[in-house]
């Protein structure tokens, strides 16, 4: 960048969002958040010798960390989730209630409950459309590696719905390093004075958005590229294409805050330019940011990454394996000792004669290979087993423990899953928060008369008109219904059928 351009930038005033982002970024730097998460990401993906001068020894990787992480992520997210909305102060009616049997007051409450039922069915469809099962697993991976996971929900007005109404809400994952709380000592997103989300996009896209929003041309010229990739997770997150504005990137900031009436508002800016002015988010007092920790840390909104705790064991396992490999490379094969006064040279070629001056006796001797201490391998196995067991990953949990029957294995797996209850409880609380955010968007954006799809109690997709009567007075609550996924095995089924055939309960 030329000196004249630098001098010009020094006179530019930074936006409020950027100033607050800097405060949040400095806090994360002070607690070592970015260096720790970068190391965790490298260890998890198997780059476990990074920065180590091995001196030429084999860089053996026995990735116990990933094995533990993948099991826990799969185990925690294996259950099926369904939202059931309710409305505070309104009694719910049992399934099959007839409207004709209700009083006028009960009929009004029944109609409001019908809205909650439609919203529950719509949430079930949106869960599938947004691929939330996959997003939950990706968020849990974030939690295991970084200690946090976050979802951001926004309204996309360009989504086609097949009706006269366009637009719907979208939920996406945001890496924890790009989320900044106004009060970093509080992990509850809804208690924050403000929340900033960092988005990294091309200069060209930001300028096009600014043009659509009517930003002055001289202000648009202040949207410039930068190399501020410190908040991006992983080694490749800090490597970008160098080119023109179509590929050059800069940081943008979406800031959520509450006005004097407690209503959630937002704006978007870059370092020097306000692109979108303050707007009502139409979600009432609720921030559309849902945050959770893998393991909670006192007085810090960032949680504890389980990945970090395994590093010392993981490095020890890798090093011991590497040293064993070195020993075998140099000591596995016996060497030949020769009398150089009688043998001028030695060859290992098959059936090749070797010339010796004098008697053959004692001219050549085959040395035996060294004795390897097998206790080392036992120790390595102990470290691997104890590491997995301390993290709650047992043989029963992995399905490799011998059991007398399928039921015994399932019971053992259920028992071994108990250490995951804390993380599972935090996941379910986070999913409830996401559903509450969805309810806020439905209530704020689904216009009266809008036809929305929902699933009824029989799983049939239907369309219903969404009406909002006294919507500003509706206070939604949500509970999630969790159903265990079924254990199914083709081999088990065949064995069961064979047994029935032997017992003559069925015939060919």
C-alpha positions in Angstrom: 0.0 0.0 0.0 1.4 3.4 -0.9 2.3 6.0 1.8 -0.4 8.4 0.5 -3.1 5.8 0.9 -1.9 5.0 4.4 -1.9 8.6 5.4 -5.5 8.9 4.0 -6.6 5.9 6.0 -5.2 7.4 9.2 -7.8 10.2 8.9 -10.7 7.7 8.5 -12.9 7.2 11.5 -13.5 3.5 12.4 -17.1 2.3 13.0 -18.5 1.5 16.4 -18.8 -2.1 15.5 -15.1 -2.3 14.6 -14.1 -0.6 17.8 -16.1 -3.0 19.9 -14.7 -5.9 17.9 -11.2 -4.8 18.7 -12.1 -5.0 22.4 -13.5 -8.5 22.0 -10.5 -9.6 20.0 -8.0 -8.3 22.5 -9.8 -10.2 25.3 -9.5 -13.5 23.3 -5.9 -12.8 22.6 -5.2 -12.2 26.3 -6.7 -15.6 27.3 -4.8 -17.3 24.4 -8.0 -18.5 22.7 -6.8 -18.3 19.1 -3.4 -20.0 19.7 -5.1 -22.8 21.7 -7.9 -23.5 19.1 -5.4 -23.5 16.2 -3.3 -26.1 18.0 -6.4 -28.1 18.8 -7.5 -28.1 15.1 -4.1 -29.3 14.0 -4.0 -32.1 16.6 -7.5 -33.2 15.8 -6.9 -33.5 12.0 -3.7 -35.4 12.6 -1.0 -32.7 12.1 0.5 -33.7 15.5 4.2 -33.2 14.8 3.8 -29.5 13.9 6.8 -27.5 15.0 8.7 -30.5 16.3 12.3 -31.1 15.1 12.1 -34.9 14.8 15.7 -35.4 13.7 14.6 -37.8 11.0 12.6 -40.2 13.1 9.3 -41.5 11.6 6.4 -39.1 12.3 4.0 -41.8 13.5 0.4 -40.7 14.2 -2.0 -42.8 16.3 -4.9 -40.4 16.3 -6.6 -41.2 19.6 -8.0 -37.7 19.9 -10.0 -38.0 16.7 -11.3 -41.4 17.7 -12.6 -40.1 21.0 -14.0 -37.0 19.4 -15.9 -38.8 16.6 -17.4 -41.3 19.1 -18.6 -38.6 21.4 -20.0 -36.4 18.6 -21.9 -39.4 17.2 -23.1 -40.6 20.6 -24.4 -37.2 21.7 -26.2 -36.4 18.4 -27.6 -39.9 17.8 -31.1 -39.1 19.2 -33.9 -37.7 17.2 -35.2 -34.2 18.2 -38.6 -32.7 17.9 -39.8 -29.3 19.1 -43.2 -28.8 20.9 -44.2 -25.2 21.3 -46.4 -23.9 24.0 -47.6 -20.4 25.0 -47.2 -19.1 28.5 -50.4 -18.6 30.4 -52.4 -20.8 28.0 -53.4 -24.3 29.0 -52.9 -27.1 26.5 -55.6 -29.4 25.5 -55.4 -33.2 25.1 -55.1 -34.7 21.6 -58.5 -35.2 20.0 -60.3 -32.4 21.8 -63.4 -31.2 19.9 -63.9 -27.5 19.4 -67.7 -28.0 19.8 -67.2 -29.1 23.4 -65.4 -26.0 24.5 -66.6 -22.7 26.0 -66.0 -19.5 24.2 -63.0 -18.7 26.5 -61.6 -22.2 26.0 -62.2 -22.0 22.3 -60.0 -18.8 22.2 -57.3 -20.6 24.1 -57.6 -23.6 21.8 -57.1 -21.4 18.7 -53.9 -20.0 20.2 -52.7 -23.5 20.9 -53.4 -24.3 17.3 -50.9 -21.7 16.3 -48.3 -23.3 18.6 -49.1 -26.7 17.1 -48.7 -25.3 13.6 -45.3 -23.8 14.6 -44.2 -27.1 16.1 -45.0 -28.9 12.8 -43.3 -26.2 10.8 -40.2 -26.4 13.0 -40.0 -30.1 12.2 -40.0 -29.4 8.5 -37.5 -26.6 8.8 -35.2 -28.9 10.8 -35.0 -31.2 7.8 -34.8 -28.4 5.2 -31.9 -26.7 7.0 -30.0 -29.9 7.5 -29.9 -29.4 11.2 -28.8 -33.0 12.0 -25.6 -32.3 10.0 -25.3 -28.8 11.5 -25.6 -30.2 15.0 -22.7 -32.6 14.4 -20.6 -29.9 12.9 -21.3 -27.7 15.9 -20.4 -30.5 18.3 -17.1 -30.9 16.5 -16.5 -27.2 17.1 -17.3 -27.8 20.8 -14.8 -30.7 21.1 -12.0 -28.8 19.3 -12.6 -25.1 20.5 -14.8 -25.5 23.5 -17.7 -23.5 22.0 -20.4 -23.8 19.3 -22.7 -21.2 18.0 -25.7 -20.9 15.6 -26.9 -17.7 13.9 -30.4 -17.4 12.5 -31.3 -14.7 10.0 -34.2 -13.9 7.6 -33.5 -14.4 3.9 -36.1 -12.5 1.9 -35.2 -14.1 -1.4 -36.2 -17.7 -0.5 -39.1 -19.0 -2.7 -41.8 -20.7 -0.7 -44.2 -21.7 -3.6 -46.8 -19.2 -2.4 -47.3 -15.4 -2.7 -45.1 -14.9 0.3 -41.3 -14.9 -0.1 -38.6 -15.4 2.5 -37.8 -17.7 5.4 -35.4 -17.9 8.2 -32.0 -19.7 7.8 -29.8 -21.1 10.6 -26.0 -21.3 10.1 -23.0 -22.3 12.1 -20.6 -19.6 13.3 -17.1 -20.4 14.6 -16.7 -19.3 18.2 -13.6 -17.2 17.3 -15.8 -14.9 15.2 -18.4 -14.3 18.0 -17.7 -11.4 20.4 -19.8 -10.7 23.6 -20.1 -7.3 25.2 -19.7 -9.1 28.6 -17.1 -11.9 28.1 -17.6 -13.1 31.7 -21.2 -14.2 30.9 -21.8 -17.2 28.7 -25.6 -16.5 28.2 -26.0 -14.9 24.9 -29.4 -13.3 25.8 -27.8 -11.4 28.7 -25.3 -9.5 26.6 -25.3 -5.8 26.1 -24.2 -6.4 22.5 -23.1 -9.3 20.3 -20.8 -8.9 17.2 -20.5 -11.5 14.5 -17.5 -11.3 12.2 -18.1 -12.3 8.6 -15.3 -12.4 6.1 -16.3 -11.8 2.5 -15.0 -10.3 -0.7 -14.6 -6.6 -1.1 -16.7 -6.8 -4.2 -19.7 -8.3 -2.4 -19.5 -5.7 0.4 -19.4 -2.9 -2.2 -22.4 -4.3 -4.1 -24.4 -4.6 -0.8 -23.4 -1.0 0.0 -24.7 0.2 -3.4 -28.0 -1.5 -2.9 -28.3 0.1 0.5 -27.7 3.6 -0.9 -24.3 4.2 0.7 -22.5 7.3 -0.7 -19.9 6.6 -3.4 -17.1 8.2 -1.5 -17.9 6.0 1.5 -18.0 2.8 -0.7 -14.5 3.6 -1.8 -13.4 3.1 1.9 -14.4 -0.5 1.8 -10.9 -2.0 1.2 -9.3 -5.4 1.5 -7.3 -6.4 4.6 -5.2 -9.3 5.8 -6.9 -9.7 9.2 -7.4 -13.4 9.2 -6.3 -14.0 12.8 -9.8 -15.0 13.9 -10.2 -17.7 11.3 -9.8 -21.2 12.6 -7.2 -23.5 11.1 -4.0 -23.1 9.1 -5.9 -22.8 5.8 -8.3 -20.2 7.2 -5.5 -17.7 7.1 -4.5 -18.4 3.5 -6.5 -16.5 0.9 -6.3 -15.7 -2.8 -4.4 -12.6 -3.7 -6.1 -10.7 -6.5 -8.6 -8.0 -7.3 -11.8 -7.0 -5.4 -13.6 -10.1 -6.7 -11.3 -12.3 -4.6 -9.7 -9.9 -2.1 -11.4 -10.1 1.3 -12.1 -7.9 4.2 -13.9 -8.2 7.6 -17.5 -7.2 8.1 -19.3 -6.9 11.4 -22.9 -7.6 12.3 -23.7 -6.0 15.6 -26.8 -6.9 17.7 -27.9 -4.7 20.6 -31.1 -3.7 22.4 -32.6 -0.3 22.3 -34.1 1.7 25.2 -37.2 -0.5 25.0 -35.2 -3.7 25.1 -36.0 -4.6 21.4 -33.2 -6.4 19.5 -31.8 -4.2 16.7 -28.8 -4.8 14.3 -26.5 -3.1 11.8 -23.7 -4.1 9.5 -20.4 -2.4 8.8 -16.8 -2.8 7.8 -13.8 -1.2 9.5 -14.6 2.3 8.1 -18.1 2.2 6.5 -21.6 1.6 7.9 -23.3 -0.4 5.2 -26.6 -1.2 6.8 -28.1 1.2 9.3 -29.8 0.2 12.6 -32.8 -2.0 12.0 -35.4 -3.9 14.0 -34.6 -7.6 13.9 -38.4 -8.4 14.4 -37.5 -11.0 17.0 -38.6 -9.0 20.0 -36.1 -8.9 22.8 -34.4 -12.1 21.6 -30.9 -12.1 20.0 -30.7 -14.5 17.0 -27.5 -15.9 18.3 -27.5 -19.2 20.3 -24.3 -20.1 22.1 -23.2 -23.2 24.1 -20.0 -24.6 25.7 -18.6 -28.1 25.5 -17.6 -27.8 29.2 -18.2 -24.6 31.1 -15.4 -22.3 32.3 -16.1 -20.1 35.3 -16.5 -16.4 34.4 -15.7 -16.8 30.7 -18.0 -17.1 27.7 -15.5 -19.5 26.1 -15.8 -23.1 27.2 -13.2 -25.8 27.8 -12.2 -27.9 24.8 -11.9 -31.6 25.7 -9.3 -31.9 22.8 -6.8 -29.7 24.8 -6.8 -32.2 27.7 -5.7 -35.1 25.6 -2.7 -33.5 23.9 0.0 -34.7 26.4 -1.2 -38.3 26.2 -1.4 -38.1 22.4 2.1 -36.7 22.0 3.5 -39.4 24.4 1.8 -42.2 22.3 3.1 -40.8 19.1 6.7 -40.4 20.4 6.8 -43.9 21.9 5.5 -45.4 18.7 8.1 -43.5 16.7 11.0 -44.6 19.0 9.8 -48.2 18.7 9.9 -47.9 14.9 13.4 -46.4 15.1 14.6 -49.4 17.2 13.1 -51.9 14.8 14.7 -50.1 11.8 18.2 -50.4 13.3 18.0 -53.6 15.3 15.5 -56.0 13.8 17.9 -57.6 11.4 21.1 -59.3 12.5 24.4 -58.0 11.2 27.4 -59.8 9.7 30.9 -59.4 11.3 33.9 -60.3 9.1 37.6 -60.6 9.5 38.9 -57.8 7.2 42.4 -59.2 7.2 41.1 -62.2 5.2 38.0 -60.8 3.5 38.4 -57.8 1.3 34.7 -57.0 0.7 31.3 -58.4 1.6 28.2 -58.9 -0.6 24.6 -60.0 0.3 23.9 -61.2 -3.3 22.3 -64.6 -3.3 24.7 -67.5 -4.2 27.6 -65.2 -4.9 31.0 -66.6 -3.8 33.1 -64.7 -1.3 36.9 -64.9 -1.6 38.7 -65.7 1.7 42.5 -66.0 2.3 43.1 -68.8 4.8 40.7 -71.0 6.7 37.0 -70.2 6.6 36.6 -70.8 10.3 35.9 -67.7 12.4 36.2 -65.5 9.3 32.5 -64.7 9.3 30.0 -64.5 12.1 26.2 -63.7 11.9 25.2 -61.5 14.8 21.8 -62.0 16.3 19.3 -59.1 16.3 18.8 -57.1 19.5 16.2 -58.1 22.1 13.2 -55.7 22.1 11.6 -54.9 25.4 8.0 -55.8 24.7 6.9 -54.1 27.9 7.1 -50.8 26.0 4.2 -51.9 23.7 2.2 -53.0 26.7 2.7 -49.5 28.3 1.6 -47.8 25.0 -1.5 -49.9 25.0 -2.2 -49.0 28.6 -1.8 -45.3 27.8 -4.2 -45.6 24.9 -6.8 -47.5 26.9 -6.6 -45.3 30.0 -6.8 -42.2 27.8 -10.0 -43.5 26.2 -11.5 -44.7 29.5 -10.8 -41.4 31.3 -12.6 -39.6 28.4 -15.5 -42.1 28.7 -14.8 -44.0 25.6 -14.9 -47.7 26.6 -14.9 -50.9 24.5 -18.6 -51.3 25.2 -19.2 -47.8 23.9 -17.3 -48.6 20.7 -19.1 -51.9 20.3 -16.0 -54.1 20.4 -16.7 -55.6 23.8 -17.9 -59.2 23.8 -21.5 -59.6 25.0 -23.7 -62.7 25.4 -26.5 -61.1 23.3 -27.6 -57.9 21.6 -29.5 -56.7 24.6 -26.5 -57.0 26.9 -24.4 -55.0 24.4 -27.1 -52.3 24.2 -27.3 -52.1 28.0 -23.5 -51.8 28.3 -23.4 -49.1 25.7 -26.2 -47.2 27.5 -24.3 -47.4 30.8 -21.0 -46.3 29.1 -22.8 -43.2 27.7 -23.5 -41.8 31.2 -20.3 -39.6 31.1 -21.8 -37.8 28.1 -24.9 -36.6 30.0 -23.5 -33.2 30.8 -22.6 -32.4 27.2 -25.9 -33.9 26.0 -27.8 -31.7 28.4 -26.0 -28.6 27.2 -26.8 -29.7 23.6 -30.5 -30.0 24.3 -30.6 -26.6 26.1 -28.9 -25.1 23.0 -31.4 -26.8 20.7 -34.3 -25.4 22.8 -32.7 -21.9 22.4 -32.5 -22.4 18.6 -36.2 -23.4 18.5 -37.1 -20.3 20.6 -35.2 -18.2 18.1 -37.2 -19.8 15.3 -40.4 -19.0 17.1 -39.4 -15.4 17.3 -38.8 -15.3 13.6 -42.1 -17.1 12.9 -43.9 -14.6 15.1 -42.1 -11.6 13.6 -42.0 -12.5 9.9 -44.8 -14.9 9.1 -47.5 -12.5 8.0 -51.2 -13.0 8.7 -52.7 -15.2 5.9 -49.4 -16.9 5.1 -49.7 -20.6 4.1 -47.0 -22.5 5.9 -46.2 -26.2 5.8 -46.3 -28.3 8.9 -46.3 -32.0 9.9 -49.3 -33.2 11.8 -49.2 -35.9 14.5 -49.2 -38.6 11.9 -46.2 -37.1 10.1 -48.3 -35.9 7.1 -47.3 -32.6 5.6 -50.1 -30.1 5.4 -50.5 -26.4 4.8 -52.3 -24.1 7.2 -53.0 -20.4 7.3 -50.9 -18.7 10.0 -52.9 -16.1 11.9 -51.5 -13.8 14.5 -54.0 -12.6 17.0 -52.5 -10.4 19.7 -49.1 -11.7 18.6 -47.2 -9.1 20.6 -48.6 -10.6 23.8 -47.7 -14.2 23.0 -44.8 -15.5 25.1 -43.6 -18.8 23.6 -42.0 -21.6 25.5 -40.6 -24.8 24.0 -39.7 -28.3 25.1 -37.9 -30.8 23.0 -38.9 -34.4 22.7 -35.9 -36.7 22.4 -36.3 -40.2 20.9 -33.5 -42.8 20.9 -32.5 -44.0 17.5 -33.3 -47.7 17.0 -30.5 -50.3 17.1 -30.8 -52.3 13.8 -28.5 -54.9 12.4 -29.1 -57.1 9.4 -26.9 -59.9 11.0 -29.0 -59.7 14.2 -32.2 -60.0 12.3 -30.9 -63.0 10.3 -29.8 -64.7 13.6 -33.2 -64.0 15.1 -35.0 -65.5 12.1 -32.7 -68.6 12.2 -33.5 -69.1 15.8 -37.3 -68.8 15.1 -36.8 -71.4 12.3 -35.0 -73.8 14.7 -37.8 -73.3 17.3 -40.4 -74.0 14.5 -42.1 -70.7 15.2 -41.9 -70.0 11.5 -41.6 -72.2 8.4 -39.7 -71.8 5.1 
